[in-house]
Every structure is written in C-alpha cells, then in structure tokens.
Amino acid sequence: MSASVPATTPTTFWTATKPQQGVASRLTAGFLFVTTGLVLASAVLGLSVASAIIARGSVIADPSDVAMINALTPLFALFGVVAAAHLIAGIGIALGSRQAASLGIGLGAFDAVAGIVGLFVAATGSRNQADGVGIAMTFVVMGVVLAVAARAADWNTHGPADAA
C-alpha cells in the first residue's frame, strides 16, 4: 500500500508572495516611497553642500538660516538613514514584502510626527514662518499618504494582518 502526499510547489523569495495580487497598489506605494527616499537623499546632499560652503566662511546668508544649518549638521547622517529606509521600504513593497509594508507604515507615521514637530517649531518662531509651515504640512500630508499607501498595498497583497 502506498501513501499519497499532496504535491506542493516550492517557494522561493520571488514566489513566496502572490505576485498577481495587489500589483497596482504595490507599484504605486513603491513609487511613492522610492520618490520620497530620493527627495530626502537629495535634501541631505544639498544640506551637506550648504554646510560645507558655510564652513568655508565666505557666505552671505541670513544668520538664522546659517545657525539652523549648523545646528542640523550632526543630524545629516540620521536624515540619510531615513532616506535609505524609504528607498528600502519602496523596493520591498513593490516586491510584495509584508515586512517592508510594515516599515512603510512606520515611516509614514514617522514623517507625520516630524511634520507636527515642524509645525510646532514654525509656530514658536519669532518671525514669519510661512516656509516652515508649508514644509511641515507637506510632511504631515506625505506621512499620512505614505502610511495609507503602504497599508493598502499590504492589504491588497496579503489580506488582513491576522491572516499571516
């Protein structure tokens, strides 16, 4: 008498997810995260160049702007890590990784909180802070959109969170 065993297909990294499900939402969320990561990386690069120019001492700029860049200089590496995390989350979400979607939701919340902190800083400034408010609100809205896009991509690919 022979025993029958149901045939299973081997799973690898590329076939572990269901690639036919949620493609549009995964690509959209992945694009949003990769774009955000590239924008953050270019901002870090621009701030690094500005800091180097200021360090030379031959700059004509508003003293408060110079002070802000000098104060943020130690944080440029952290900003770079956040930019890299956005890039990693975007690529992972596009490939259908549930962990990358979780990272994306967390990064969206992180961006929204950073925007709220930016609003607080702009509100406590002594002069007109219209630029700061605009940037802070962009972070708040961007954070919400990224978190929702990551969750939608995860839901459309894998279903409810407890179905893992």
Long-range contacts (C-beta under 8 A, 24 or more apart in sequence): 17-95, 17-96, 17-97, 17-157, 17-158, 18-96, 18-157, 19-96, 21-156, 21-157, 22-96, 22-153, 22-155, 22-156, 22-157, 22-158, 24-156, 25-149, 25-152, 25-153, 25-155, 25-156, 25-157, 26-93, 26-94, 26-95, 26-96, 26-153, 26-156, 26-157, 27-94, 28-149, 28-153, 29-90, 29-93, 29-94, 29-101, 29-104, 29-146, 29-149, 29-150, 29-152, 29-153, 30-90, 30-91, 30-93, 30-94, 30-95, 30-153, 31-90, 31-94, 32-90, 32-145, 32-146, 32-149, 33-86, 33-87, 33-89, 33-90, 33-93, 33-104, 33-107, 33-146, 33-149, 33-150, 34-86, 34-87, 34-90, 34-91, 34-94, 35-90, 36-86, 36-90, 36-111, 36-142, 36-146, 37-83, 37-84, 37-85, 37-86, 37-87, 37-88, 37-89, 37-90, 38-83, 38-87, 40-79, 40-82, 40-83, 40-86, 41-80, 41-83, 41-84, 41-87, 43-79, 43-83, 44-76, 44-79, 44-80, 44-83, 47-72, 47-73, 47-76, 47-79, 48-76, 51-76, 82-107, 82-110, 89-150, 93-150, 93-153, 93-154, 96-157, 96-158, 98-154, 98-157, 98-158, 98-164, 101-150, 101-151, 101-153, 101-154, 101-157, 101-158, 102-150, 102-154, 103-150, 104-146, 104-147, 104-149, 104-150, 104-153, 105-147, 105-150, 105-151, 105-154, 107-143, 107-146, 107-147, 107-150, 108-143, 108-144, 108-145, 108-146, 108-147, 108-148, 108-149, 108-150, 109-143, 109-147, 110-143, 111-139, 111-140, 111-142, 111-143, 111-146, 112-139, 112-140, 112-142, 112-143, 112-144, 112-147, 113-143, 114-139, 114-143, 115-139, 115-140, 115-141, 115-142, 115-143, 116-140
